[in-house]
Amino acid sequence: MTRRLTAPLALLFVAAVLVFDLARTPPNPYHAPPMLALGSGVAATGGFCGAMPQ
């Protein structure tokens, strides 16, 4: 395949994934976590891959 075929196909694939994602769950800025939670009182959640199992 040449670049003239591969590049548009890759861009089309990325655009299709974006459209699918936006159609599936529209963005809601009021439900999003804070970008920087420094001193906001929001507790950290989630896991750490290097943590030992309990």
PDB file with one MODEL, atoms N, CA, C and O in Angstrom:
MODEL        1
ATOM      1  N   MET A   1       0.841  -1.194   0.000  1.00  0.00           N
ATOM      2  CA  MET A   1       0.000   0.000   0.000  1.00  0.00           C
ATOM      3  C   MET A   1       0.878   1.246   0.000  1.00  0.00           C
ATOM      4  O   MET A   1       1.963   1.263   0.580  1.00  0.00           O
ATOM      5  N   THR A   2       0.410   2.225  -0.625  1.00  0.00           N
ATOM      6  CA  THR A   2       1.178   3.462  -0.673  1.00  0.00           C
ATOM      7  C   THR A   2       0.686   4.435   0.385  1.00  0.00           C
ATOM      8  O   THR A   2      -0.363   4.234   0.996  1.00  0.00           O
ATOM      9  N   ARG A   3       1.443   5.470   0.587  1.00  0.00           N
ATOM     10  CA  ARG A   3       1.053   6.489   1.568  1.00  0.00           C
ATOM     11  C   ARG A   3      -0.223   7.207   1.162  1.00  0.00           C
ATOM     12  O   ARG A   3      -1.005   7.622   2.018  1.00  0.00           O
ATOM     13  N   ARG A   4      -0.434   7.353  -0.125  1.00  0.00           N
ATOM     14  CA  ARG A   4      -1.641   8.056  -0.593  1.00  0.00           C
ATOM     15  C   ARG A   4      -2.913   7.282  -0.262  1.00  0.00           C
ATOM     16  O   ARG A   4      -3.996   7.864  -0.207  1.00  0.00           O
ATOM     17  N   LEU A   5      -2.793   6.007  -0.048  1.00  0.00           N
ATOM     18  CA  LEU A   5      -3.942   5.193   0.342  1.00  0.00           C
ATOM     19  C   LEU A   5      -3.984   4.988   1.854  1.00  0.00           C
ATOM     20  O   LEU A   5      -5.054   5.039   2.461  1.00  0.00           O
ATOM     21  N   THR A   6      -2.822   4.758   2.459  1.00  0.00           N
ATOM     22  CA  THR A   6      -2.770   4.439   3.880  1.00  0.00           C
ATOM     23  C   THR A   6      -3.110   5.632   4.761  1.00  0.00           C
ATOM     24  O   THR A   6      -3.852   5.476   5.730  1.00  0.00           O
ATOM     25  N   ALA A   7      -2.596   6.809   4.459  1.00  0.00           N
ATOM     26  CA  ALA A   7      -2.835   7.993   5.291  1.00  0.00           C
ATOM     27  C   ALA A   7      -4.320   8.362   5.357  1.00  0.00           C
ATOM     28  O   ALA A   7      -4.828   8.573   6.458  1.00  0.00           O
ATOM     29  N   PRO A   8      -5.032   8.450   4.245  1.00  0.00           N
ATOM     30  CA  PRO A   8      -6.472   8.749   4.353  1.00  0.00           C
ATOM     31  C   PRO A   8      -7.256   7.654   5.077  1.00  0.00           C
ATOM     32  O   PRO A   8      -8.211   7.948   5.797  1.00  0.00           O
ATOM     33  N   LEU A   9      -6.859   6.395   4.891  1.00  0.00           N
ATOM     34  CA  LEU A   9      -7.548   5.315   5.603  1.00  0.00           C
ATOM     35  C   LEU A   9      -7.330   5.431   7.114  1.00  0.00           C
ATOM     36  O   LEU A   9      -8.256   5.196   7.890  1.00  0.00           O
ATOM     37  N   ALA A  10      -6.116   5.791   7.534  1.00  0.00           N
ATOM     38  CA  ALA A  10      -5.838   5.957   8.957  1.00  0.00           C
ATOM     39  C   ALA A  10      -6.627   7.129   9.527  1.00  0.00           C
ATOM     40  O   ALA A  10      -7.191   7.019  10.615  1.00  0.00           O
ATOM     41  N   LEU A  11      -6.674   8.238   8.813  1.00  0.00           N
ATOM     42  CA  LEU A  11      -7.437   9.403   9.275  1.00  0.00           C
ATOM     43  C   LEU A  11      -8.927   9.100   9.317  1.00  0.00           C
ATOM     44  O   LEU A  11      -9.626   9.544  10.228  1.00  0.00           O
ATOM     45  N   LEU A  12      -9.410   8.360   8.355  1.00  0.00           N
ATOM     46  CA  LEU A  12     -10.817   7.967   8.332  1.00  0.00           C
ATOM     47  C   LEU A  12     -11.148   7.053   9.515  1.00  0.00           C
ATOM     48  O   LEU A  12     -12.220   7.166  10.109  1.00  0.00           O
ATOM     49  N   PHE A  13     -10.236   6.158   9.851  1.00  0.00           N
ATOM     50  CA  PHE A  13     -10.434   5.265  10.990  1.00  0.00           C
ATOM     51  C   PHE A  13     -10.479   6.059  12.298  1.00  0.00           C
ATOM     52  O   PHE A  13     -11.337   5.809  13.144  1.00  0.00           O
ATOM     53  N   VAL A  14      -9.560   7.014  12.466  1.00  0.00           N
ATOM     54  CA  VAL A  14      -9.546   7.840  13.677  1.00  0.00           C
ATOM     55  C   VAL A  14     -10.829   8.659  13.766  1.00  0.00           C
ATOM     56  O   VAL A  14     -11.419   8.762  14.842  1.00  0.00           O
ATOM     57  N   ALA A  15     -11.266   9.239  12.657  1.00  0.00           N
ATOM     58  CA  ALA A  15     -12.503  10.017  12.648  1.00  0.00           C
ATOM     59  C   ALA A  15     -13.705   9.129  12.977  1.00  0.00           C
ATOM     60  O   ALA A  15     -14.609   9.556  13.695  1.00  0.00           O
ATOM     61  N   ALA A  16     -13.720   7.913  12.464  1.00  0.00           N
ATOM     62  CA  ALA A  16     -14.828   6.996  12.746  1.00  0.00           C
ATOM     63  C   ALA A  16     -14.861   6.619  14.223  1.00  0.00           C
ATOM     64  O   ALA A  16     -15.940   6.525  14.809  1.00  0.00           O
ATOM     65  N   VAL A  17     -13.705   6.405  14.828  1.00  0.00           N
ATOM     66  CA  VAL A  17     -13.659   6.085  16.256  1.00  0.00           C
ATOM     67  C   VAL A  17     -14.151   7.271  17.073  1.00  0.00           C
ATOM     68  O   VAL A  17     -14.889   7.083  18.041  1.00  0.00           O
ATOM     69  N   LEU A  18     -13.760   8.487  16.708  1.00  0.00           N
ATOM     70  CA  LEU A  18     -14.218   9.681  17.419  1.00  0.00           C
ATOM     71  C   LEU A  18     -15.728   9.865  17.300  1.00  0.00           C
ATOM     72  O   LEU A  18     -16.396  10.171  18.287  1.00  0.00           O
ATOM     73  N   VAL A  19     -16.261   9.682  16.107  1.00  0.00           N
ATOM     74  CA  VAL A  19     -17.707   9.812  15.900  1.00  0.00           C
ATOM     75  C   VAL A  19     -18.449   8.743  16.693  1.00  0.00           C
ATOM     76  O   VAL A  19     -19.470   9.032  17.317  1.00  0.00           O
ATOM     77  N   PHE A  20     -17.949   7.522  16.674  1.00  0.00           N
ATOM     78  CA  PHE A  20     -18.581   6.440  17.434  1.00  0.00           C
ATOM     79  C   PHE A  20     -18.560   6.753  18.931  1.00  0.00           C
ATOM     80  O   PHE A  20     -19.557   6.541  19.622  1.00  0.00           O
ATOM     81  N   ASP A  21     -17.434   7.254  19.432  1.00  0.00           N
ATOM     82  CA  ASP A  21     -17.319   7.565  20.853  1.00  0.00           C
ATOM     83  C   ASP A  21     -18.260   8.699  21.244  1.00  0.00           C
ATOM     84  O   ASP A  21     -18.906   8.622  22.289  1.00  0.00           O
ATOM     85  N   LEU A  22     -18.349   9.733  20.443  1.00  0.00           N
ATOM     86  CA  LEU A  22     -19.243  10.859  20.754  1.00  0.00           C
ATOM     87  C   LEU A  22     -20.710  10.459  20.651  1.00  0.00           C
ATOM     88  O   LEU A  22     -21.539  10.951  21.417  1.00  0.00           O
ATOM     89  N   ALA A  23     -21.037   9.583  19.722  1.00  0.00           N
ATOM     90  CA  ALA A  23     -22.425   9.133  19.578  1.00  0.00           C
ATOM     91  C   ALA A  23     -22.812   8.195  20.714  1.00  0.00           C
ATOM     92  O   ALA A  23     -23.965   8.181  21.145  1.00  0.00           O
ATOM     93  N   ARG A  24     -21.866   7.425  21.191  1.00  0.00           N
ATOM     94  CA  ARG A  24     -22.151   6.454  22.256  1.00  0.00           C
ATOM     95  C   ARG A  24     -22.379   7.141  23.596  1.00  0.00           C
ATOM     96  O   ARG A  24     -23.359   6.851  24.281  1.00  0.00           O
ATOM     97  N   THR A  25     -21.487   8.045  23.975  1.00  0.00           N
ATOM     98  CA  THR A  25     -21.603   8.776  25.242  1.00  0.00           C
ATOM     99  C   THR A  25     -21.231  10.233  25.002  1.00  0.00           C
ATOM    100  O   THR A  25     -20.046  10.553  24.910  1.00  0.00           O
ATOM    101  N   PRO A  26     -22.209  11.118  24.901  1.00  0.00           N
ATOM    102  CA  PRO A  26     -21.891  12.524  24.692  1.00  0.00           C
ATOM    103  C   PRO A  26     -21.135  13.098  25.892  1.00  0.00           C
ATOM    104  O   PRO A  26     -21.401  12.708  27.029  1.00  0.00           O
ATOM    105  N   PRO A  27     -20.199  14.017  25.653  1.00  0.00           N
ATOM    106  CA  PRO A  27     -19.429  14.570  26.754  1.00  0.00           C
ATOM    107  C   PRO A  27     -20.305  15.366  27.718  1.00  0.00           C
ATOM    108  O   PRO A  27     -21.226  16.065  27.297  1.00  0.00           O
ATOM    109  N   ASN A  28     -20.014  15.257  29.004  1.00  0.00           N
ATOM    110  CA  ASN A  28     -20.732  15.978  30.036  1.00  0.00           C
ATOM    111  C   ASN A  28     -19.703  16.655  30.940  1.00  0.00           C
ATOM    112  O   ASN A  28     -19.146  15.999  31.820  1.00  0.00           O
ATOM    113  N   PRO A  29     -19.435  17.948  30.750  1.00  0.00           N
ATOM    114  CA  PRO A  29     -18.388  18.606  31.537  1.00  0.00           C
ATOM    115  C   PRO A  29     -18.738  18.717  33.018  1.00  0.00           C
ATOM    116  O   PRO A  29     -17.847  18.941  33.837  1.00  0.00           O
ATOM    117  N   TYR A  30     -20.000  18.568  33.382  1.00  0.00           N
ATOM    118  CA  TYR A  30     -20.392  18.688  34.785  1.00  0.00           C
ATOM    119  C   TYR A  30     -20.190  17.383  35.542  1.00  0.00           C
ATOM    120  O   TYR A  30     -20.266  17.360  36.771  1.00  0.00           O
ATOM    121  N   HIS A  31     -19.934  16.299  34.820  1.00  0.00           N
ATOM    122  CA  HIS A  31     -19.737  14.998  35.440  1.00  0.00           C
ATOM    123  C   HIS A  31     -18.278  14.561  35.395  1.00  0.00           C
ATOM    124  O   HIS A  31     -17.932  13.493  35.901  1.00  0.00           O
ATOM    125  N   ALA A  32     -17.429  15.374  34.798  1.00  0.00           N
ATOM    126  CA  ALA A  32     -16.024  15.027  34.633  1.00  0.00           C
ATOM    127  C   ALA A  32     -15.249  15.281  35.922  1.00  0.00           C
ATOM    128  O   ALA A  32     -15.583  16.195  36.675  1.00  0.00           O
ATOM    129  N   PRO A  33     -14.219  14.480  36.179  1.00  0.00           N
ATOM    130  CA  PRO A  33     -13.387  14.735  37.357  1.00  0.00           C
ATOM    131  C   PRO A  33     -12.538  15.989  37.138  1.00  0.00           C
ATOM    132  O   PRO A  33     -12.300  16.375  35.994  1.00  0.00           O
ATOM    133  N   PRO A  34     -12.080  16.628  38.211  1.00  0.00           N
ATOM    134  CA  PRO A  34     -11.237  17.807  38.041  1.00  0.00           C
ATOM    135  C   PRO A  34      -9.903  17.429  37.398  1.00  0.00           C
ATOM    136  O   PRO A  34      -9.350  16.367  37.680  1.00  0.00           O
ATOM    137  N   MET A  35      -9.391  18.307  36.532  1.00  0.00           N
ATOM    138  CA  MET A  35      -8.117  18.025  35.880  1.00  0.00           C
ATOM    139  C   MET A  35      -6.979  18.048  36.892  1.00  0.00           C
ATOM    140  O   MET A  35      -6.129  17.157  36.894  1.00  0.00           O
ATOM    141  N   LEU A  36      -6.959  19.049  37.741  1.00  0.00           N
ATOM    142  CA  LEU A  36      -5.959  19.141  38.802  1.00  0.00           C
ATOM    143  C   LEU A  36      -6.703  19.210  40.121  1.00  0.00           C
ATOM    144  O   LEU A  36      -7.440  20.163  40.372  1.00  0.00           O
ATOM    145  N   ALA A  37      -6.516  18.216  40.957  1.00  0.00           N
ATOM    146  CA  ALA A  37      -7.240  18.158  42.216  1.00  0.00           C
ATOM    147  C   ALA A  37      -6.336  18.521  43.388  1.00  0.00           C
ATOM    148  O   ALA A  37      -6.488  17.981  44.484  1.00  0.00           O
ATOM    149  N   LEU A  38      -5.399  19.432  43.160  1.00  0.00           N
ATOM    150  CA  LEU A  38      -4.459  19.805  44.208  1.00  0.00           C
ATOM    151  C   LEU A  38      -5.177  20.618  45.279  1.00  0.00           C
ATOM    152  O   LEU A  38      -5.610  21.742  45.026  1.00  0.00           O
ATOM    153  N   GLY A  39      -5.299  20.054  46.460  1.00  0.00           N
ATOM    154  CA  GLY A  39      -5.910  20.762  47.572  1.00  0.00           C
ATOM    155  C   GLY A  39      -7.407  20.919  47.474  1.00  0.00           C
ATOM    156  O   GLY A  39      -7.985  21.730  48.198  1.00  0.00           O
ATOM    157  N   SER A  40      -8.057  20.166  46.598  1.00  0.00           N
ATOM    158  CA  SER A  40      -9.501  20.315  46.431  1.00  0.00           C
ATOM    159  C   SER A  40     -10.290  19.463  47.413  1.00  0.00           C
ATOM    160  O   SER A  40     -11.503  19.633  47.538  1.00  0.00           O
ATOM    161  N   GLY A  41      -9.624  18.552  48.112  1.00  0.00           N
ATOM    162  CA  GLY A  41     -10.312  17.667  49.030  1.00  0.00           C
ATOM    163  C   GLY A  41     -10.860  16.414  48.369  1.00  0.00           C
ATOM    164  O   GLY A  41     -11.433  15.561  49.046  1.00  0.00           O
ATOM    165  N   VAL A  42     -10.695  16.291  47.072  1.00  0.00           N
ATOM    166  CA  VAL A  42     -11.166  15.104  46.363  1.00  0.00           C
ATOM    167  C   VAL A  42     -10.187  13.970  46.636  1.00  0.00           C
ATOM    168  O   VAL A  42      -8.987  14.112  46.399  1.00  0.00           O
ATOM    169  N   ALA A  43     -10.688  12.858  47.128  1.00  0.00           N
ATOM    170  CA  ALA A  43      -9.829  11.716  47.434  1.00  0.00           C
ATOM    171  C   ALA A  43      -9.391  11.023  46.156  1.00  0.00           C
ATOM    172  O   ALA A  43     -10.147  10.923  45.190  1.00  0.00           O
ATOM    173  N   ALA A  44      -8.172  10.555  46.172  1.00  0.00           N
ATOM    174  CA  ALA A  44      -7.655   9.816  45.029  1.00  0.00           C
ATOM    175  C   ALA A  44      -8.308   8.444  44.975  1.00  0.00           C
ATOM    176  O   ALA A  44      -8.480   7.794  46.006  1.00  0.00           O
ATOM    177  N   THR A  45      -8.672   8.003  43.779  1.00  0.00           N
ATOM    178  CA  THR A  45      -9.276   6.684  43.608  1.00  0.00           C
ATOM    179  C   THR A  45      -8.499   5.927  42.548  1.00  0.00           C
ATOM    180  O   THR A  45      -7.724   6.515  41.794  1.00  0.00           O
ATOM    181  N   GLY A  46      -8.707   4.647  42.495  1.00  0.00           N
ATOM    182  CA  GLY A  46      -8.047   3.837  41.493  1.00  0.00           C
ATOM    183  C   GLY A  46      -6.968   2.990  42.106  1.00  0.00           C
ATOM    184  O   GLY A  46      -6.804   2.958  43.326  1.00  0.00           O
ATOM    185  N   GLY A  47      -6.247   2.316  41.278  1.00  0.00           N
ATOM    186  CA  GLY A  47      -5.212   1.413  41.748  1.00  0.00           C
ATOM    187  C   GLY A  47      -3.837   1.816  41.288  1.00  0.00           C
ATOM    188  O   GLY A  47      -3.664   2.747  40.502  1.00  0.00           O
ATOM    189  N   PHE A  48      -2.857   1.089  41.800  1.00  0.00           N
ATOM    190  CA  PHE A  48      -1.474   1.310  41.414  1.00  0.00           C
ATOM    191  C   PHE A  48      -0.943  -0.034  40.971  1.00  0.00           C
ATOM    192  O   PHE A  48      -1.025  -1.005  41.723  1.00  0.00           O
ATOM    193  N   CYS A  49      -0.407  -0.115  39.782  1.00  0.00           N
ATOM    194  CA  CYS A  49      -0.014  -1.398  39.204  1.00  0.00           C
ATOM    195  C   CYS A  49       1.088  -2.091  40.004  1.00  0.00           C
ATOM    196  O   CYS A  49       1.161  -3.319  40.021  1.00  0.00           O
ATOM    197  N   GLY A  50       1.950  -1.306  40.671  1.00  0.00           N
ATOM    198  CA  GLY A  50       3.052  -1.906  41.403  1.00  0.00           C
ATOM    199  C   GLY A  50       2.714  -2.245  42.841  1.00  0.00           C
ATOM    200  O   GLY A  50       3.580  -2.717  43.577  1.00  0.00           O
ATOM    201  N   ALA A  51       1.480  -2.019  43.263  1.00  0.00           N
ATOM    202  CA  ALA A  51       1.099  -2.284  44.649  1.00  0.00           C
ATOM    203  C   ALA A  51       0.979  -3.789  44.877  1.00  0.00           C
ATOM    204  O   ALA A  51       0.515  -4.530  44.011  1.00  0.00           O
ATOM    205  N   MET A  52       1.402  -4.215  46.047  1.00  0.00           N
ATOM    206  CA  MET A  52       1.299  -5.630  46.406  1.00  0.00           C
ATOM    207  C   MET A  52      -0.152  -5.964  46.735  1.00  0.00           C
ATOM    208  O   MET A  52      -0.845  -5.144  47.338  1.00  0.00           O
ATOM    209  N   PRO A  53      -0.627  -7.149  46.352  1.00  0.00           N
ATOM    210  CA  PRO A  53      -2.000  -7.524  46.712  1.00  0.00           C
ATOM    211  C   PRO A  53      -2.144  -7.714  48.208  1.00  0.00           C
ATOM    212  O   PRO A  53      -1.204  -8.126  48.887  1.00  0.00           O
ATOM    213  N   GLN A  54      -3.327  -7.412  48.714  1.00  0.00           N
ATOM    214  CA  GLN A  54      -3.554  -7.529  50.149  1.00  0.00           C
ATOM    215  C   GLN A  54      -4.156  -8.855  50.507  1.00  0.00           C
ATOM    216  O   GLN A  54      -4.413  -9.120  51.681  1.00  0.00           O
TER     217      GLN A  54
ENDMDL
END
